[in-house]
Amino acid sequence: MAAMRVSESDNPAFQHPQSVWTATGTEVPALPTLQRRVQTDAVIIGAGFTGLNAAWELSQRGVSCVVLEASDLGWGASGRNGGMAVLRYKKPWSTLSSSLGEEKARRLYKLIHEAVDTLEENVQTLQLECGFQRCGHITAATNAKATQTLQKDIEWLSSSVQDNSPRMLSADEMREHTGSSIYTGSYLDKRSAGVHPLDYSRQFGQALLAKGVEIYGGSAATSLTSEGDWIRVDTPGGSVQARKVLICNNAYPGTLEQSNALIRRVLPMTVAVIATAPLPDDLSPAILPNGELVTDMRNLVNYYRRTPDGGLLFGGRGSFTGTDSPKFFNLLHSQLGETFPQLRDIEIRHHWTGHIAMTLDHFPHMGALGNKVFYALGYGGRGVALSNLLGKHLARLALGEKNEMVTMSDDHFEPIPLRGLHLPIMQTAAFYYRFRDKFGI
């Protein structure tokens, strides 16, 4: 039976959020849906950054694979994020060195650079037009303690890995770089990169299709069944029989039992994002004039960047219940005004949400469930770079190579205590972190 193609208008599950990425992105043909039985070497569940990188790595090694996507290319976090490939982890370098030891910290340093390099290599090798640029990223401090932490990172990088590229920016320099006066200092790394995440997702998928990789949309994996040396993955319209299964759906587990077992090892969170109309000519030149990306060091983080249409994207925490509550979009608008008083009355043209998966140690993890099923998840808001890295290495793990991801292996993937009480716990934690942010603690 020929595969059907389902457009957004045919199926609400394919509808992308009304984001600035959707508004400025390039349309691509709809994916076919799986309507038959297929046999292959490996089946990948999820066509986000992780799954596409895994498919690309396998195909380059001559391993046949099928990618199953519940919705559409870029529908999940891969098409909703801020498009920031940052050369830092959530924890400061000085903290990683003291808690994990110098050797592991240096290995993590190499891995995060490999992550951004992998993204760039994909763009160049597959000739993806997705706005990729090494525009630089600023980690912004709003109090003296945070500024001191960043200075320690600069010192660690110089002494431990002989990296003198990142530099500190003073409060005055931050005003010049951002147009905001709220910062006490910052850390600038010009090697971090920005990308149009939805275009990257879509064009990456289309490039793999052109190279013979089978990718099916509207084809959620509903069950895994062991059949001797094989595993059968069922979807609503068909099935795939494979020797290996790679689970790459992160914070969007669907109904698959194995995905939901993994998601219980992370804390799901909702991120809310707003984007303005194009900034007026009298204000635009002073707001991020160098096109850099910014993430602050608050406990409840805000991040922002310029958008392809000349506006400003501004993101932060959303609802813990996963709903698109106006409360959180209004909060973001207020925070935008506090950061940029000159933009307090700017029109908010787009707003949307996405899901992320947080781990106890703030690292993503990859590993195996037995000898046939492999997984990667838990990016916690840093997946633009790291999902490219883990997707590539997950494919290698499935082929029998050693897991050398340091703290990102399954050895360190601790379960969430009191997981069933995560909603009241997270609500209490948010109140506590708001208090700390208010007083610069």
C-alpha atoms as one frame of an Amber mdcrd trajectory, in Angstrom:
protein
   0.000   0.000   0.000   1.336   3.451  -0.870   2.158   5.728   2.018  -0.298
   8.548   2.644   0.783  12.121   3.237  -0.998  14.043   5.936  -0.923  17.844
   5.966  -1.480  20.132   8.938  -5.015  20.860   7.800  -5.815  17.129   7.687
  -4.572  16.323  11.172  -4.532  18.656  14.197  -1.584  16.695  15.628   0.543
  18.122  12.810  -0.281  21.743  13.595   2.784  23.684  14.672   2.517  26.371
  17.355   2.075  29.959  16.240   5.729  30.720  16.897   8.080  33.146  15.224
   9.849  30.100  13.784   6.670  28.906  12.098   6.029  32.421  10.769   9.543
  32.815   9.353  10.296  29.203   8.433  10.464  27.528   5.045   7.680  25.069
   4.233   8.642  21.514   3.271   6.539  18.621   1.926   4.536  16.668   4.486
   5.989  13.383   5.682   4.319  10.157   4.580   2.565   8.069   7.221   3.517
   4.433   7.736   0.871   2.183   6.159   2.720  -1.132   5.850   5.132  -3.541
   7.525   8.826  -2.676   7.229  11.981  -4.554   8.187  15.206  -2.654   8.885
  18.371  -2.722  11.001  17.301   0.023  13.405  14.139   1.965  14.158  14.351
   5.432  15.685  11.419   6.831  17.662  11.280  10.599  17.327  12.371  12.851
  14.441  13.797  15.693  16.509  17.460  16.684  16.662  18.412  13.512  18.562
  16.623  11.109  16.256  17.764  12.789  13.037  21.391  12.799  14.176  21.134
   9.130  15.102  19.663   8.357  11.677  22.381  10.365   9.915  25.155   8.568
  11.835  23.666   5.127  11.136  23.105   5.829   7.444  26.698   7.034   7.017
  27.837   3.678   8.429  25.678   1.708   5.995  23.091   0.735   8.623  19.503
   0.849   7.394  17.057   2.687   9.637  13.472   3.927   9.816  12.454   7.025
  11.778   8.964   7.145  13.318   7.579  10.570  14.234   4.264  11.004  16.028
   3.590  14.374  14.421   5.837  16.243  12.001   9.411  17.414  11.558  10.143
  20.085  14.157   6.778  19.742  15.895   8.255  19.095  19.353  11.035  20.839
  21.265  13.344  20.756  18.237  11.149  23.288  16.458  10.057  25.355  19.486
  13.324  26.196  21.258  15.357  29.404  21.240  17.848  28.169  18.652  20.863
  28.659  20.945  23.795  26.228  20.697  25.737  27.277  23.790  29.285  26.239
  24.731  28.405  25.843  28.406  26.496  23.454  30.596  23.993  24.565  33.197
  26.594  24.184  35.937  29.630  26.523  35.897  32.987  25.112  34.799  34.515
  25.829  38.208  31.702  23.857  39.881  32.087  20.925  37.476  35.821  20.816
  38.154  35.413  20.811  41.944  32.535  18.296  42.002  33.654  15.877  39.261
  37.409  16.349  39.126  39.659  17.926  36.520  39.766  14.961  34.154  35.985
  14.671  33.788  35.557  18.448  33.534  38.087  18.567  30.687  36.308  15.705
  28.936  32.989  17.557  29.285  34.655  20.622  27.799  35.648  18.618  24.710
  32.157  17.133  24.402  30.313  20.473  24.433  32.608  21.756  21.682  32.010
  18.545  19.738  28.272  19.168  20.138  28.322  22.614  18.498  30.811  21.382
  15.891  28.432  18.519  15.036  25.595  20.987  14.455  27.818  23.078  12.189
  29.087  20.016  10.303  25.513  18.877   9.645  24.613  22.307   8.275  27.666
  22.451   6.017  27.719  18.823   4.845  23.994  18.685   4.047  23.852  22.330
   2.874  21.025  23.253   5.230  19.770  26.831   4.965  18.751  27.441   8.552
  20.415  30.656   9.651  23.316  28.940  11.407  25.867  31.480  12.626  28.622
  31.537  15.236  27.165  34.776  16.572  28.270  34.339  20.172  26.475  33.813
  23.465  26.424  35.946  26.607  25.896  34.438  30.061  24.573  37.438  31.987
  24.932  38.116  35.717  22.529  40.258  37.713  24.469  40.293  41.008  28.040
  40.316  42.295  28.027  36.633  43.311  27.071  35.530  39.795  29.723  37.797
  38.300  32.364  36.201  40.523  31.257  32.731  39.396  31.737  33.725  35.765
  35.189  35.120  36.529  36.129  31.767  38.097  35.029  30.059  34.886  37.282
  32.319  32.836  40.190  31.418  35.131  39.449  27.672  34.992  39.238  27.650
  31.200  42.533  29.471  30.876  44.450  27.341  33.365  42.910  23.888  32.766
  42.217  23.728  29.015  44.248  26.721  27.786  41.130  28.340  26.350  41.388
  32.126  26.433  38.559  32.844  23.992  35.719  33.654  26.446  36.012  37.006
  28.172  34.247  39.012  30.827  32.090  42.019  29.964  31.628  44.853  32.455
  28.233  46.375  33.236  28.990  49.208  30.801  30.014  46.773  28.074  26.820
  44.803  28.677  24.763  47.919  27.980  26.613  48.260  24.678  26.162  44.590
  23.769  22.514  44.183  24.834  20.837  47.564  25.284  19.959  46.628  28.884
  21.206  48.204  32.121  20.229  45.455  34.575  23.440  43.410  34.466  26.490
  43.559  36.733  28.717  41.765  34.243  28.766  38.771  31.913  30.715  36.055
  30.153  30.951  36.237  26.343  31.907  33.302  24.132  31.843  34.273  20.463
  32.017  30.618  19.345  28.489  29.723  20.474  25.971  29.584  17.662  22.443
  30.502  16.730  20.175  28.611  14.357  16.577  28.717  13.091  15.515  25.495
  14.860  12.422  24.721  12.813  14.241  25.201   9.505  17.096  23.056  10.792
  14.668  20.279  11.778  12.753  20.387   8.517  15.719  20.632   6.192  17.710
  18.016   8.086  14.807  15.602   7.718  14.357  16.387   4.036  18.081  15.894
   3.406  17.967  12.461   5.049  14.909  11.504   3.005  16.829  12.449  -0.136
  19.635  10.119   0.991  17.255   7.186   1.342  16.414   7.287   5.058  12.749
   6.446   5.634  10.985   8.970   7.893   7.276   8.654   8.659   5.119  11.355
  10.225   1.816  10.843  12.000   3.213   7.440  12.951   3.503   7.292  16.724
   5.136   4.203  18.194   2.475   2.546  20.353   4.184  -0.658  21.516   7.424
  -2.639  21.405   7.227  -6.437  21.134  10.226  -8.781  21.284  10.301 -11.356
  18.462  13.445 -13.435  18.941  16.411 -11.433  17.656  14.037  -8.703  16.474
  11.774  -6.100  18.034   8.499  -5.095  16.428   7.424  -1.482  16.801   3.726
  -0.959  16.103   2.141   2.269  14.889  -1.526   3.040  14.154  -1.047   2.254
  10.460   1.758  -0.276  10.276   4.789  -1.769  12.009   8.573  -1.879  11.822
  10.668  -4.932  12.639  14.238  -4.048  13.641  17.207  -5.418  15.523  17.725
  -2.200  17.482  15.353   0.490  18.789  16.513   4.012  19.621  14.089   6.056
  21.753  14.621   9.748  21.012  11.387  11.502  22.020  12.720  13.231  25.173
   9.862  15.125  26.910   7.190  13.905  24.469   6.767  10.219  25.424   3.334
   9.607  23.898   1.778   6.294  24.952   4.826   4.065  24.519   5.411   2.149
  27.757   9.218   2.299  27.565   9.187   6.060  26.922   6.927   6.663  29.888
   9.199   4.517  32.078  12.102   6.778  31.105  10.136   9.987  31.569   9.577
   8.993  35.186  13.318   9.488  35.654  13.081  13.173  34.721  10.988  16.174
  35.704   8.880  17.482  32.809   8.657  21.266  32.599   6.997  23.719  30.269
   8.925  26.598  28.762   7.024  29.670  27.589   8.275  31.969  24.839   7.128
  35.290  23.403   8.367  37.171  20.347   7.781  40.805  19.520   6.884  42.559
  16.309   9.887  43.954  14.402  11.570  46.531  16.622  11.121  50.183  15.556
  13.977  51.859  13.687  14.798  54.191  16.581  15.257  51.295  19.053  16.426
  48.348  16.970  20.113  49.326  16.511  20.751  49.388  20.278  19.174  45.987
  21.068  21.752  43.206  20.616  23.577  45.147  17.870  26.085  42.300  17.369
  23.388  39.618  17.090  24.521  37.736  20.187  22.382  35.305  22.191  21.770
  35.931  25.902  20.929  33.686  28.864  20.905  35.109  32.375  22.061  33.390
  35.578  18.832  33.636  37.544  17.519  30.503  39.173  14.406  30.951  36.997
  16.224  31.699  33.780  15.321  34.172  31.060  16.909  34.060  27.596  16.555
  36.181  24.499  17.805  36.834  20.979  16.885  38.716  17.825  14.554  36.991
  15.362  14.731  36.713  11.553  11.933  39.288  11.121  13.713  41.920  13.228
  11.891  41.274  16.504  13.056  39.959  19.866  12.440  36.444  21.228  12.186
  36.249  25.036  11.762  32.970  26.915  11.462  31.601  30.437   9.538  29.268
  32.703   6.016  28.193  31.798   3.274  26.322  33.610   4.121  23.163  35.555
   0.844  21.642  34.360   1.795  21.896  30.695  -0.983  24.332  29.791  -0.575
  27.496  27.695  -1.588  29.760  30.544  -1.828  33.504  29.726  -0.365  34.103
  33.191   3.077  33.002  32.088   3.016  34.904  28.806   2.057  38.015  30.772
   4.896  37.315  33.212   7.353  37.081  30.324   6.049  40.371  28.901   6.638
  41.971  32.313  10.166  40.512  32.515  10.875  41.745  29.008   9.865  45.239
  30.132  12.107  45.022  33.210  15.049  43.971  31.055  14.313  46.516  28.321
  12.169  49.389  29.641  12.298  50.925  26.167  10.359  47.889  24.861   7.693
  47.866  27.573   4.912  48.789  25.121   6.136  46.743  22.147   3.576  44.492
  20.438   3.866  40.789  21.304   3.180  39.081  17.996   3.867  35.416  18.848
   3.645  33.242  21.955   4.052  29.503  22.367   5.202  26.776  24.751   7.298
  23.636  24.614   8.256  20.813  26.955  11.698  20.072  28.365  12.904  17.204
  30.566  15.003  18.074  33.636  17.331  15.637  35.398  18.653  15.731  38.943
  22.215  16.514  37.834  21.235  18.935  35.014  22.837  16.701  32.369  21.140
  14.703  29.612  21.666  10.966  29.674  21.943   8.139  27.177  22.049   4.442
  27.773  20.452   1.060  27.126  17.417  -0.888  28.296  18.771  -4.385  27.753
  20.737  -5.090  24.555  18.190  -3.973  21.949  16.650  -0.721  23.192  18.640
   2.489  23.595  17.643   5.975  24.725  18.746   9.590  25.099  16.821  12.313
  26.937  16.890  14.963  29.648  18.416  17.998  27.925  16.856  20.447  30.377
  16.850  23.398  27.985  20.370  22.852  26.585  19.414  20.445  23.816  20.135
  22.579  20.747  23.798  21.582  20.957  23.695  18.477  23.136  20.951  16.606
  21.267  23.124  16.646  18.141  25.969  15.169  20.164  23.902  12.518  21.946
  22.068  11.503  18.788  25.371  10.743  17.074  26.810   8.882  20.060  23.557
   7.003  20.706  23.830   5.495  17.229  27.371   4.428  18.026  26.246   2.903
  21.333  23.574   0.899  19.493  26.307  -0.420  17.184  28.268  -1.727  20.157
  30.685   1.114  20.824  31.526   2.103  24.393  29.486   4.784  26.154  32.064
   7.511  26.819  29.734  10.374  27.712  31.154  10.884  31.239  28.296  12.144
  33.456  25.865  11.834  30.537  25.922   8.022  30.587  23.258   5.826  32.193
  25.595   5.128  35.138  24.761   8.567  36.513  21.054   8.658  35.619  19.562
   8.806  39.092  15.788   8.354  39.626  13.713  11.307  40.787  12.753  10.900
  44.461   9.070  11.482  45.291   8.401  11.633  41.541   4.631  11.409  42.064
   4.708  14.653  44.068   6.628  16.609  41.465   3.905  19.205  40.849   3.655
  20.616  44.418   7.420  20.241  44.840   8.135  22.231  41.675   5.612  24.897
  42.611   7.276  25.290  46.006  10.708  25.363  44.379   9.575  28.093  41.962
   8.433  30.257  44.876  11.780  29.671  46.619  13.800  30.504  43.487  11.763
  33.661  42.833  12.648  34.777  46.362  16.349  34.068  45.774  16.326  35.853
  42.414  14.628  38.898  43.935  17.370  39.310  46.527  20.269  38.146  44.383
  20.966  35.024  46.410
